[in-house]
Amino acid sequence: MRQASIERNTTETRIRVAVDLDGTGRYTVKTGVGFLDHMLEQLSRHSLIDLDVTADGDLHIDAHHTTEDSAIAIGQAINQALGERKGINRYGSALIPMDETLSRVAIDLSNRPYLVWKVDFSRDKLGTMDTELFKEWFYAFAQAAGATLHVETLYGENNHHIVESCFKALARALREAITIDGRKADAVPSTKGTLGGSL
C-alpha cells in the first residue's frame, strides 16, 4: 500500500500529513489559511490522492512558514509513499483551463528537485494569503517530493483562476506520474536502475 504519514515540528509550525497515493481524492485540510486549504483540497480531489493535513503555525506573523512547511510535509509524504518508485509512469503533464485562464504543469518524479515558475499575479493577496507565497509552496513541494516541476500560466486575468488552475494542473500531472504501469510494475523507470537514492 502506497501510504505515508509525516510529522514536522519546528519552533514555527507543527504539521501532520497523511497521504494515500491509491485513494479516491478524499481530504481533510486544516492549515488555518483559508485560501491554502482551498488549494490543497483541489490538489487532493484532482490527483485522487487521499490527503489529511493539520497545521498549527505562527499565523500571528504571516502565512509564510505554514505555507512552506505544509508543502515540505506533503512532498515528503508523497516521496516516502512512492518508495523505490517501481512501476510508476514517472512523468506527467496537464493543460488546465479555468474560464479565461490556461495553465500547464509538467512533472518528473526523478528525485532531481527543480522548479521552473512562470506565473505572474496582478494582486498582492488572495484572501489573507500573499500571492508571492504560491511560488514558495511549489518550490518547497518540488524539493521535498524529489520532483522536477515546471509550472506556467500561458494567459489569464483573474488571480484566483491563475493559482487554482496551477494547483489543478499539478494534481492532474501528479495523478499521471504516480500511476502504476502494469507492463513494468516491478521496474524502476530509469536506465540507471534507481530513482530513490541520493543524486
Backbone as a chain_set.jsonl record, in Angstrom:
{"seq": "MRQASIERNTTETRIRVAVDLDGTGRYTVKTGVGFLDHMLEQLSRHSLIDLDVTADGDLHIDAHHTTEDSAIAIGQAINQALGERKGINRYGSALIPMDETLSRVAIDLSNRPYLVWKVDFSRDKLGTMDTELFKEWFYAFAQAAGATLHVETLYGENNHHIVESCFKALARALREAITIDGRKADAVPSTKGTLGGSL", "coords": {"N": [[0.843, -1.194, 0.0], [0.565, 2.168, -0.881], [1.178, 4.372, 1.122], [1.761, 7.023, 3.495], [2.853, 8.79, 6.424], [3.637, 11.9, 7.909], [5.187, 13.859, 10.366], [5.982, 17.106, 11.133], [7.74, 19.194, 13.072], [8.586, 22.324, 14.222], [9.99, 25.343, 15.641], [8.342, 27.137, 14.514], [6.155, 25.982, 13.202], [3.764, 23.278, 13.462], [3.14, 20.42, 11.854], [1.069, 17.922, 10.513], [0.759, 15.284, 8.276], [-0.891, 12.986, 6.165], [-0.912, 10.647, 3.531], [-2.436, 8.819, 0.859], [-1.61, 7.306, -1.93], [-3.105, 5.789, -3.626], [-5.743, 6.492, -3.419], [-9.014, 8.041, -3.391], [-9.287, 10.697, -3.65], [-10.121, 11.894, -1.301], [-10.239, 14.22, 1.402], [-9.011, 15.987, 4.284], [-8.375, 19.034, 5.397], [-6.738, 21.385, 7.271], [-5.237, 24.137, 7.735], [-5.32, 26.626, 8.803], [-5.144, 28.707, 7.098], [-7.249, 29.976, 4.93], [-7.367, 30.196, 2.049], [-5.209, 28.643, 1.243], [-6.024, 26.147, 2.235], [-8.163, 25.693, 0.468], [-6.781, 25.374, -1.973], [-5.223, 23.083, -1.454], [-7.208, 21.211, -1.1], [-8.147, 21.081, -3.725], [-5.885, 19.972, -4.902], [-5.853, 17.394, -3.765], [-8.408, 16.352, -4.564], [-8.266, 16.307, -7.396], [-5.99, 14.887, -8.007], [-6.542, 12.461, -6.992], [-5.313, 11.578, -4.738], [-5.586, 10.653, -1.446], [-5.7, 12.898, 1.226], [-4.652, 14.153, 4.255], [-4.229, 16.929, 6.213], [-2.999, 18.757, 8.856], [-2.273, 21.746, 10.395], [-0.511, 23.859, 12.604], [0.482, 26.897, 12.886], [2.632, 29.859, 12.995], [0.733, 32.053, 12.567], [0.179, 34.548, 13.499], [2.25, 36.067, 12.732], [2.69, 35.805, 9.832], [1.59, 34.005, 6.874], [3.688, 32.616, 5.831], [5.495, 30.594, 6.902], [3.725, 28.493, 7.497], [2.693, 27.943, 4.96], [5.023, 27.168, 3.496], [6.027, 25.032, 5.081], [3.914, 23.223, 5.071], [3.951, 22.412, 2.423], [6.459, 21.185, 2.332], [6.037, 19.006, 4.084], [3.918, 17.624, 2.804], [5.162, 17.013, 0.363], [7.286, 15.387, 1.321], [5.805, 13.257, 2.371], [4.559, 12.191, 0.076], [6.861, 11.475, -1.354], [7.92, 9.522, 0.367], [5.832, 7.644, 0.299], [6.009, 6.793, -2.315], [8.225, 5.174, -2.324], [10.604, 3.034, -3.757], [9.809, 3.8, -6.202], [9.012, 2.04, -8.139], [7.548, 0.924, -11.139], [6.022, 3.209, -11.643], [4.625, 5.762, -13.795], [6.235, 7.955, -13.847], [6.598, 10.399, -15.328], [4.432, 13.211, -15.896], [1.902, 15.381, -17.179], [-0.14, 18.307, -17.603], [-2.653, 20.353, -19.008], [-4.568, 22.905, -18.101], [-7.623, 24.564, -18.21], [-9.289, 27.392, -16.788], [-11.948, 29.142, -16.925], [-11.051, 32.178, -18.239], [-8.4, 31.625, -18.065], [-5.393, 29.76, -18.675], [-3.334, 27.183, -17.739], [-0.308, 25.265, -17.401], [1.345, 22.298, -16.335], [4.224, 20.348, -15.935], [5.706, 17.38, -14.785], [8.361, 15.477, -13.376], [9.086, 12.718, -11.635], [11.764, 12.273, -10.604], [13.608, 12.28, -8.595], [15.201, 14.463, -8.745], [15.213, 17.422, -7.703], [13.682, 20.394, -8.806], [12.495, 23.584, -9.79], [10.718, 25.314, -12.229], [9.187, 28.333, -12.666], [6.729, 30.16, -14.041], [4.701, 32.251, -13.58], [2.566, 34.917, -13.056], [1.156, 37.459, -10.987], [-1.382, 39.947, -10.515], [-2.269, 41.003, -8.224], [-1.565, 41.531, -4.738], [-2.525, 39.94, -2.724], [-4.602, 37.057, -2.06], [-7.503, 36.489, -0.578], [-6.427, 36.244, 2.67], [-3.903, 35.608, 2.016], [-0.617, 36.061, 0.854], [0.237, 36.511, -2.509], [2.798, 35.973, -3.418], [3.571, 33.796, -1.992], [2.76, 31.48, -3.238], [4.622, 30.62, -5.14], [6.618, 29.914, -3.335], [5.387, 27.729, -2.101], [5.202, 25.824, -4.223], [7.918, 25.522, -4.833], [8.985, 24.468, -2.422], [7.515, 22.106, -2.296], [8.427, 20.725, -4.616], [11.136, 20.348, -3.951], [10.947, 18.702, -1.643], [9.474, 16.515, -2.531], [11.116, 15.437, -4.4], [11.004, 16.172, -7.107], [11.157, 17.253, -10.48], [9.765, 20.14, -11.622], [7.717, 21.995, -13.666], [5.952, 24.911, -14.009], [3.55, 26.9, -15.471], [1.63, 29.703, -16.351], [-0.147, 30.316, -19.15], [-1.871, 32.271, -20.07], [-4.123, 34.63, -18.558], [-6.354, 36.42, -16.36], [-7.81, 36.712, -13.939], [-6.767, 36.449, -10.683], [-7.349, 34.467, -8.786], [-8.247, 32.393, -10.442], [-5.888, 31.924, -11.824], [-4.017, 30.862, -9.911], [-5.484, 28.684, -8.955], [-5.822, 27.126, -11.245], [-3.193, 26.357, -11.604], [-2.701, 24.692, -9.361], [-4.591, 22.693, -9.876], [-3.613, 21.734, -12.291], [-1.146, 20.741, -11.44], [-2.13, 18.689, -9.823], [-3.389, 16.956, -11.698], [-1.211, 16.294, -13.324], [0.436, 15.055, -11.46], [-1.177, 12.914, -10.75], [-1.062, 11.389, -13.106], [1.702, 10.821, -13.169], [2.222, 9.266, -10.861], [0.816, 6.977, -11.283], [0.68, 3.453, -11.634], [2.166, 1.572, -14.176], [1.12, -1.284, -15.532], [2.615, -2.883, -17.246], [5.2, -2.654, -16.487], [5.486, -3.062, -13.777], [7.273, -3.901, -11.798], [9.594, -2.608, -12.274], [12.001, -0.005, -12.046], [11.534, 3.192, -13.392], [13.901, 4.068, -15.0], [17.001, 4.125, -16.727], [19.167, 3.998, -15.117], [18.473, 2.387, -13.076], [17.615, 3.133, -10.598], [15.688, 5.458, -8.697], [15.308, 6.273, -6.217], [17.376, 6.942, -4.459], [20.061, 9.127, -3.3], [21.241, 11.861, -5.352]], "CA": [[0.0, 0.0, 0.0], [1.407, 3.36, -1.03], [0.712, 5.339, 2.107], [2.807, 7.555, 4.37], [2.494, 9.857, 7.36], [4.764, 12.756, 8.272], [5.013, 14.918, 11.358], [7.068, 18.085, 11.045], [7.601, 20.118, 14.193], [9.644, 23.311, 14.385], [9.556, 26.436, 16.517], [7.418, 27.977, 13.746], [4.946, 25.252, 12.808], [3.578, 21.855, 13.743], [2.394, 19.936, 10.69], [0.833, 16.483, 10.376], [0.266, 14.963, 6.933], [-1.021, 11.584, 5.77], [-1.316, 10.504, 2.13], [-2.654, 7.512, 0.242], [-1.488, 7.572, -3.365], [-4.105, 4.993, -4.336], [-7.012, 6.877, -2.823], [-10.11, 8.491, -4.251], [-9.361, 12.152, -3.584], [-10.739, 12.353, -0.053], [-9.321, 15.136, 2.081], [-9.299, 16.797, 5.458], [-7.294, 20.024, 5.366], [-6.914, 22.47, 8.239], [-3.954, 24.821, 7.923], [-5.53, 27.949, 9.374], [-5.092, 29.677, 5.997], [-8.396, 29.547, 4.142], [-7.115, 30.019, 0.621], [-4.322, 27.485, 1.109], [-6.887, 24.971, 2.387], [-8.91, 25.536, -0.784], [-5.879, 24.855, -2.999], [-4.838, 21.715, -1.114], [-8.378, 20.389, -1.396], [-8.123, 20.858, -5.175], [-4.784, 19.046, -5.169], [-6.303, 16.052, -3.414], [-9.552, 15.921, -5.367], [-7.962, 16.085, -8.811], [-4.923, 13.885, -8.122], [-7.094, 11.256, -6.371], [-4.529, 11.246, -3.553], [-6.222, 10.988, -0.175], [-4.793, 13.839, 1.877], [-5.006, 14.733, 5.552], [-3.244, 17.933, 6.608], [-3.316, 19.599, 10.004], [-1.148, 22.646, 10.645], [-0.61, 24.874, 13.643], [1.641, 27.723, 12.585], [2.752, 31.205, 13.57], [-0.057, 32.919, 11.693], [0.186, 35.912, 14.031], [3.284, 36.774, 11.957], [2.089, 35.746, 8.494], [1.334, 32.623, 6.456], [4.849, 32.093, 5.101], [6.009, 29.333, 7.435], [2.69, 27.472, 7.34], [2.649, 27.604, 3.538], [6.232, 26.444, 3.117], [6.171, 23.772, 5.807], [2.892, 22.282, 4.604], [4.451, 21.872, 1.157], [7.546, 20.257, 2.659], [5.483, 17.782, 4.668], [3.178, 16.904, 1.758], [6.163, 16.466, -0.547], [7.964, 14.282, 1.994], [4.88, 12.129, 2.481], [4.436, 11.588, -1.255], [8.156, 10.857, -1.637], [8.003, 8.304, 1.171], [4.835, 6.689, -0.187], [6.464, 6.274, -3.605], [9.247, 4.164, -2.095], [11.609, 2.945, -4.822], [9.157, 4.334, -7.404], [8.879, 0.985, -9.14], [6.328, 0.806, -11.92], [5.287, 4.453, -11.882], [4.851, 6.415, -15.081], [7.309, 8.906, -13.558], [6.303, 11.691, -15.951], [3.041, 13.594, -16.055], [1.7, 16.775, -17.595], [-1.552, 18.684, -17.712], [-3.004, 21.683, -19.503], [-5.843, 23.084, -17.406], [-8.302, 25.853, -18.331], [-10.281, 27.835, -15.807], [-12.517, 30.332, -17.562], [-10.164, 32.902, -19.16], [-7.02, 31.281, -17.721], [-4.872, 28.462, -19.098], [-2.052, 26.888, -17.091], [0.204, 23.921, -17.649], [2.347, 21.761, -15.417], [4.897, 19.1, -16.283], [6.422, 16.867, -13.614], [9.187, 14.281, -13.483], [9.392, 12.22, -10.288], [13.102, 11.776, -10.911], [14.475, 12.555, -7.452], [16.053, 15.604, -9.109], [14.326, 18.551, -7.389], [13.9, 21.634, -9.559], [11.255, 24.291, -10.121], [10.614, 26.43, -13.17], [7.937, 29.013, -12.291], [6.409, 31.266, -14.939], [3.351, 32.632, -13.169], [2.537, 36.292, -12.563], [-0.086, 37.912, -10.369], [-1.584, 41.397, -10.526], [-2.685, 41.374, -6.872], [-0.635, 41.121, -3.69], [-3.153, 38.973, -1.827], [-5.855, 36.356, -2.332], [-7.94, 36.331, 0.8], [-5.383, 36.769, 3.557], [-2.646, 34.969, 1.621], [0.226, 36.785, -0.089], [0.376, 35.729, -3.736], [4.187, 35.547, -3.586], [3.766, 32.538, -1.276], [2.459, 30.316, -4.064], [5.901, 30.124, -5.649], [7.292, 29.257, -2.215], [4.766, 26.417, -1.904], [5.6, 24.908, -5.299], [9.354, 25.256, -4.689], [9.182, 23.563, -1.29], [6.954, 20.81, -2.675], [9.337, 20.085, -5.563], [12.325, 19.921, -3.221], [10.648, 17.616, -0.712], [8.956, 15.361, -3.27], [12.111, 14.958, -5.342], [10.348, 16.327, -8.407], [11.383, 18.353, -11.41], [8.414, 20.677, -11.766], [7.581, 23.19, -14.499], [4.617, 25.487, -13.821], [3.44, 28.104, -16.3], [0.332, 30.204, -16.787], [0.006, 30.817, -20.519], [-2.583, 33.549, -20.047], [-5.168, 34.697, -17.552], [-6.535, 37.729, -15.735], [-8.298, 36.578, -12.572], [-5.691, 35.854, -9.896], [-7.858, 33.222, -8.2], [-8.23, 31.392, -11.505], [-4.497, 31.625, -12.162], [-3.392, 29.937, -8.959], [-6.251, 27.439, -8.872], [-5.501, 26.307, -12.415], [-1.861, 25.788, -11.371], [-2.832, 23.567, -8.439], [-5.309, 21.612, -10.551], [-2.695, 21.154, -13.272], [-0.224, 19.901, -10.67], [-2.856, 17.493, -9.399], [-3.582, 16.035, -12.825], [0.105, 15.808, -13.728], [0.873, 14.134, -10.414], [-2.013, 11.707, -10.9], [-0.488, 10.607, -14.2], [3.069, 10.402, -12.865], [2.279, 8.247, -9.806], [0.063, 5.793, -11.699], [1.481, 2.278, -11.958], [2.008, 0.967, -15.494], [1.149, -2.716, -15.305], [3.598, -3.541, -18.105], [6.538, -2.545, -15.885], [5.15, -2.814, -12.372], [8.395, -4.216, -10.909], [10.801, -1.96, -12.781], [12.196, 1.422, -11.813], [11.514, 3.843, -14.709], [15.154, 4.764, -15.28], [18.071, 3.235, -17.17], [20.128, 3.891, -14.013], [18.016, 1.342, -12.184], [17.173, 3.676, -9.319], [15.237, 6.841, -8.572], [15.004, 6.508, -4.816], [18.517, 7.333, -3.651], [20.582, 10.481, -3.488], [21.706, 12.108, -6.712]], "C": [[0.878, 1.243, 0.0], [0.864, 4.486, -0.149], [1.893, 5.83, 2.928], [2.224, 8.633, 5.262], [3.759, 10.596, 7.769], [4.325, 13.697, 9.387], [6.232, 15.819, 11.287], [6.831, 19.143, 12.118], [8.824, 21.022, 14.274], [9.159, 24.359, 15.384], [8.517, 27.314, 15.838], [6.096, 27.293, 13.426], [4.957, 23.839, 13.371], [2.626, 21.325, 12.672], [2.262, 18.421, 10.776], [0.183, 16.232, 9.018], [0.181, 13.453, 6.78], [-1.51, 11.546, 4.331], [-1.548, 9.039, 1.795], [-2.675, 7.751, -1.26], [-2.536, 6.836, -4.179], [-5.502, 5.247, -3.78], [-8.048, 7.271, -3.856], [-10.269, 10.007, -4.227], [-10.107, 12.671, -2.377], [-9.744, 13.217, 0.709], [-9.918, 15.689, 3.365], [-8.128, 17.754, 5.587], [-7.626, 21.162, 6.317], [-5.554, 23.105, 8.509], [-4.096, 26.131, 8.679], [-5.477, 29.06, 8.35], [-6.149, 29.249, 4.986], [-8.097, 29.288, 2.682], [-6.185, 28.837, 0.371], [-5.111, 26.192, 1.273], [-7.615, 24.664, 1.081], [-8.033, 24.93, -1.876], [-5.477, 23.408, -2.713], [-5.996, 20.75, -1.31], [-8.462, 20.09, -2.888], [-7.043, 19.848, -5.549], [-5.202, 17.609, -4.885], [-7.388, 15.552, -4.361], [-9.142, 15.532, -6.789], [-6.771, 15.156, -9.046], [-5.411, 12.506, -7.704], [-6.221, 10.744, -5.228], [-5.346, 11.622, -2.32], [-5.227, 11.798, 0.652], [-5.393, 14.346, 3.182], [-3.886, 15.681, 5.955], [-3.785, 18.711, 7.798], [-2.088, 20.439, 10.31], [-1.489, 23.621, 11.756], [0.637, 25.735, 13.513], [1.571, 29.104, 13.196], [2.037, 32.235, 12.698], [-0.192, 34.334, 12.24], [1.276, 36.754, 13.362], [2.806, 36.928, 10.518], [1.952, 34.276, 8.127], [2.542, 31.952, 5.822], [5.268, 30.718, 5.613], [4.997, 28.204, 7.284], [2.609, 27.006, 5.892], [3.828, 26.728, 3.153], [6.304, 25.073, 3.786], [5.099, 22.762, 5.438], [3.329, 21.639, 3.298], [5.566, 20.868, 1.394], [6.978, 18.935, 3.163], [4.7, 16.963, 3.647], [4.148, 16.265, 0.774], [6.895, 15.281, 0.053], [7.074, 13.054, 2.079], [4.71, 11.424, 1.14], [5.718, 10.857, -1.627], [8.281, 9.528, -0.903], [7.042, 7.241, 0.658], [5.241, 6.069, -1.521], [7.52, 5.188, -3.448], [10.319, 4.191, -3.169], [11.074, 3.442, -6.162], [9.024, 3.3, -8.518], [7.52, 1.054, -9.822], [5.603, 2.093, -12.241], [5.557, 4.981, -13.291], [6.023, 7.383, -15.015], [7.016, 10.292, -14.092], [4.795, 11.944, -15.982], [2.958, 15.04, -16.489], [0.211, 17.034, -17.72], [-1.661, 20.119, -18.19], [-4.424, 21.946, -19.02], [-6.413, 24.479, -17.646], [-9.159, 26.134, -17.105], [-10.801, 29.181, -16.29], [-11.494, 30.957, -18.512], [-8.699, 32.498, -19.026], [-6.652, 29.905, -18.251], [-3.49, 28.275, -18.484], [-1.621, 25.47, -17.422], [1.288, 23.572, -16.636], [2.914, 20.488, -16.026], [5.733, 18.674, -15.086], [7.202, 15.618, -13.981], [9.556, 13.874, -12.064], [10.743, 11.504, -10.311], [14.034, 11.746, -9.719], [15.541, 13.592, -7.808], [15.217, 16.872, -8.908], [14.691, 19.81, -8.167], [12.541, 22.262, -9.833], [11.515, 25.348, -11.178], [9.232, 27.036, -12.957], [7.741, 30.213, -13.2], [4.947, 31.649, -14.728], [3.418, 34.029, -12.578], [1.156, 36.621, -12.012], [-0.167, 39.432, -10.435], [-2.067, 41.909, -9.174], [-1.673, 40.852, -5.868], [-1.198, 40.016, -2.815], [-4.357, 38.3, -2.475], [-6.392, 35.93, -0.978], [-6.912, 36.993, 1.698], [-3.993, 36.312, 3.132], [-1.901, 35.81, 0.601], [0.435, 35.935, -1.334], [1.815, 35.27, -3.97], [4.452, 34.203, -2.903], [3.468, 31.311, -2.132], [3.722, 29.756, -4.704], [6.655, 29.396, -4.556], [6.712, 27.864, -1.979], [5.252, 25.431, -2.962], [7.083, 24.56, -5.212], [9.598, 24.239, -3.576], [8.645, 22.169, -1.598], [7.906, 20.057, -3.597], [10.575, 19.548, -4.852], [12.04, 18.686, -2.375], [10.175, 16.352, -1.421], [10.003, 14.744, -4.184], [11.602, 15.036, -6.767], [10.95, 17.478, -9.197], [10.007, 18.845, -11.825], [8.448, 21.97, -12.57], [6.134, 23.664, -14.409], [4.551, 26.787, -14.606], [1.973, 28.444, -16.546], [0.516, 30.86, -18.148], [-0.694, 32.154, -20.684], [-3.682, 33.468, -19.007], [-5.21, 36.07, -16.918], [-6.917, 37.623, -14.263], [-7.26, 35.821, -11.742], [-6.102, 34.553, -9.217], [-7.804, 32.103, -9.241], [-6.804, 30.973, -11.849], [-3.921, 30.595, -11.2], [-4.164, 28.628, -8.864], [-5.973, 26.539, -10.067], [-4.118, 25.68, -12.282], [-1.937, 24.586, -10.437], [-3.567, 22.402, -9.086], [-4.429, 20.942, -11.605], [-1.652, 20.286, -12.581], [-0.902, 18.596, -10.275], [-2.984, 16.486, -10.532], [-2.256, 15.469, -13.329], [0.626, 14.779, -12.731], [0.107, 12.817, -10.494], [-1.464, 10.797, -11.993], [0.863, 10.023, -13.809], [3.135, 9.276, -11.84], [1.552, 6.963, -10.183], [1.013, 4.664, -12.079], [1.137, 1.793, -13.364], [2.192, -0.536, -15.327], [2.173, -3.459, -16.139], [4.992, -3.541, -17.493], [6.416, -2.335, -14.376], [6.308, -3.06, -11.419], [9.685, -3.52, -11.317], [10.826, -0.485, -12.414], [12.284, 2.109, -13.171], [12.74, 4.71, -14.966], [16.179, 3.75, -15.749], [19.163, 3.102, -16.118], [19.74, 2.789, -13.037], [17.563, 1.821, -10.825], [16.686, 5.105, -9.484], [15.115, 7.232, -7.105], [16.145, 7.013, -3.969], [18.923, 8.766, -3.869], [21.133, 10.624, -4.893], [23.177, 11.776, -6.852]], "O": [[1.818, 1.352, 0.787], [0.195, 5.409, -0.614], [2.906, 5.14, 3.045], [1.246, 9.297, 4.917], [4.816, 9.992, 7.952], [3.23, 14.257, 9.35], [7.37, 15.356, 11.372], [5.851, 19.886, 12.074], [9.954, 20.548, 14.382], [8.048, 24.265, 15.905], [7.879, 28.141, 16.489], [5.047, 27.936, 13.382], [6.004, 23.286, 13.707], [1.465, 21.726, 12.597], [3.229, 17.721, 11.077], [-0.803, 16.873, 8.656], [1.074, 12.726, 7.215], [-2.402, 12.302, 3.947], [-0.934, 8.144, 2.375], [-3.624, 8.321, -1.799], [-2.824, 7.224, -5.311], [-6.328, 4.339, -3.686], [-7.974, 6.891, -5.025], [-11.262, 10.541, -4.721], [-10.667, 13.767, -2.415], [-8.539, 12.968, 0.662], [-11.132, 15.836, 3.512], [-7.005, 17.328, 5.859], [-8.66, 21.817, 6.188], [-4.816, 22.67, 9.393], [-3.103, 26.69, 9.146], [-5.731, 30.221, 8.672], [-5.962, 28.268, 4.267], [-8.523, 28.274, 2.129], [-6.357, 28.11, -0.607], [-4.891, 25.237, 0.528], [-7.673, 23.514, 0.648], [-8.487, 24.065, -2.625], [-5.399, 22.596, -3.635], [-5.78, 19.587, -1.653], [-8.808, 18.976, -3.279], [-7.253, 18.982, -6.399], [-4.931, 16.711, -5.682], [-7.288, 14.448, -4.896], [-9.626, 14.533, -7.321], [-6.565, 14.688, -10.166], [-4.778, 11.498, -8.017], [-6.373, 9.601, -4.797], [-5.752, 12.774, -2.168], [-4.058, 11.431, 0.765], [-6.495, 14.894, 3.206], [-2.725, 15.279, 6.029], [-4.889, 19.254, 7.752], [-0.99, 19.907, 10.468], [-2.604, 24.137, 11.837], [1.716, 25.356, 13.97], [0.583, 29.473, 13.831], [2.651, 33.16, 12.166], [-0.633, 35.232, 11.522], [1.243, 37.984, 13.412], [2.551, 38.037, 10.05], [2.17, 33.4, 8.964], [2.433, 30.831, 5.325], [5.382, 29.776, 4.829], [5.374, 27.074, 6.974], [2.473, 25.811, 5.627], [3.651, 25.668, 2.554], [6.607, 24.073, 3.134], [5.349, 21.557, 5.488], [3.103, 20.448, 3.086], [5.621, 19.825, 0.743], [7.394, 17.866, 2.716], [4.807, 15.737, 3.626], [3.976, 15.107, 0.393], [7.107, 14.275, -0.624], [7.54, 11.932, 1.881], [4.717, 10.195, 1.079], [5.671, 9.746, -2.156], [8.699, 8.527, -1.485], [7.397, 6.064, 0.588], [4.856, 4.939, -1.822], [7.693, 4.364, -4.346], [10.883, 5.246, -3.463], [11.812, 3.495, -7.146], [8.933, 3.649, -9.695], [6.486, 1.22, -9.175], [4.661, 2.086, -13.033], [6.586, 4.68, -13.895], [6.716, 7.602, -16.008], [7.175, 11.273, -13.366], [3.994, 11.014, -16.081], [3.85, 15.835, -16.194], [-0.588, 16.117, -17.914], [-0.863, 20.98, -17.821], [-5.37, 21.298, -19.467], [-5.763, 25.474, -17.324], [-9.684, 25.218, -16.472], [-10.171, 30.219, -16.086], [-11.107, 30.324, -19.495], [-7.851, 32.971, -19.783], [-7.482, 28.996, -18.277], [-2.593, 29.095, -18.678], [-2.445, 24.594, -17.686], [2.032, 24.429, -16.158], [2.18, 19.659, -16.564], [6.388, 19.499, -14.449], [6.758, 14.806, -14.794], [10.261, 14.605, -11.369], [10.837, 10.301, -10.071], [15.147, 11.232, -9.824], [16.636, 13.596, -7.246], [14.579, 17.343, -9.85], [15.846, 20.237, -8.186], [11.559, 21.561, -10.077], [12.418, 26.173, -11.04], [8.223, 26.338, -13.056], [8.505, 31.176, -13.135], [4.087, 31.406, -15.575], [4.236, 34.295, -11.697], [0.136, 36.134, -12.498], [0.854, 40.119, -10.413], [-2.253, 43.113, -8.996], [-1.001, 39.85, -6.116], [-0.444, 39.24, -2.229], [-5.039, 38.883, -3.317], [-5.789, 35.093, -0.305], [-6.568, 38.16, 1.51], [-3.011, 36.599, 3.816], [-2.477, 36.229, -0.403], [0.776, 34.757, -1.226], [2.031, 34.272, -4.657], [5.448, 33.544, -3.202], [3.884, 30.206, -1.783], [3.876, 28.539, -4.799], [7.272, 28.363, -4.816], [7.453, 26.923, -1.692], [5.669, 24.321, -2.63], [7.466, 23.424, -5.488], [10.329, 23.267, -3.764], [9.247, 21.168, -1.209], [8.166, 18.873, -3.382], [11.012, 18.428, -5.116], [12.814, 17.728, -2.393], [10.445, 15.242, -0.962], [9.803, 13.642, -4.694], [11.746, 14.091, -7.543], [11.221, 18.547, -8.649], [9.183, 18.075, -12.318], [9.128, 22.925, -12.196], [5.206, 22.909, -14.697], [5.391, 27.67, -14.431], [1.176, 27.577, -16.905], [1.249, 31.841, -18.279], [-0.186, 33.057, -21.348], [-4.118, 32.383, -18.624], [-4.219, 36.801, -16.935], [-6.397, 38.369, -13.432], [-6.916, 34.683, -12.063], [-5.29, 33.637, -9.088], [-7.363, 30.993, -8.942], [-6.545, 29.803, -12.131], [-3.396, 29.568, -11.629], [-3.558, 27.568, -8.708], [-5.896, 25.32, -9.919], [-3.889, 24.583, -12.792], [-1.302, 23.564, -10.696], [-3.205, 21.246, -8.869], [-4.492, 19.727, -11.791], [-1.309, 19.213, -13.079], [-0.308, 17.524, -10.384], [-2.718, 15.298, -10.346], [-2.183, 14.303, -13.715], [1.189, 13.755, -13.119], [0.681, 11.741, -10.326], [-1.407, 9.579, -11.825], [1.138, 8.856, -14.086], [4.01, 8.414, -11.932], [1.659, 5.963, -9.473], [2.018, 4.882, -12.755], [-0.034, 1.625, -13.702], [3.287, -1.005, -15.018], [2.567, -4.567, -15.776], [5.862, -4.309, -17.904], [7.143, -1.54, -13.782], [6.333, -2.485, -10.331], [10.749, -3.808, -10.769], [9.803, 0.199, -12.465], [13.038, 1.655, -14.031], [12.635, 5.926, -15.13], [16.23, 2.635, -15.23], [19.997, 2.2, -16.203], [20.571, 2.312, -12.264], [17.166, 1.015, -9.983], [17.204, 5.864, -10.304], [14.85, 8.392, -6.788], [15.914, 7.476, -2.852], [18.226, 9.531, -4.536], [21.453, 9.633, -5.549], [23.742, 11.924, -7.935]]}, "num_chains": 1, "name": "protein.A"}
